[in-house]
């Protein structure tokens, strides 16, 4: 449905990115979703992503004890301006707070990278299953 002759390469005349720029760029850099303005058909893809970091518990003094990072990615496939299919992907991970703010930010970045990698795997599976 959305593939070129090469397995794993999915070409679109236009890819629109909405939301978290870092995550969107990682999705594009994964190499599975490619933009080619020279293709003849009018396939478009809209990628919308957001990363939410929640404080999930606090101690009796009001200090944060645990966090949860939630990554949501929505893919909307369009053909000739009409929505053909929409698929949402979501991953989350809970983790304890760190005493050092720098270590917490580094850990949150690692969590973001891992969640993004998991969603990329899910997107690959989704595209391969629906490519018939």
Buried (B, 14 or more C-beta within 10 A) or exposed (E): EBBEEEEEBBBBBBBBBEBBEBBBEBBBEBEBBBBEEEBEEEBBBBBBBEBEEEEEEEEEEEEBEEBBBBBBBBBBBBBEEEEEEEBEBEBEBEBEBBEEEEEBEEBBEEBBEBBBEBBBEBBBEBBBEEEE
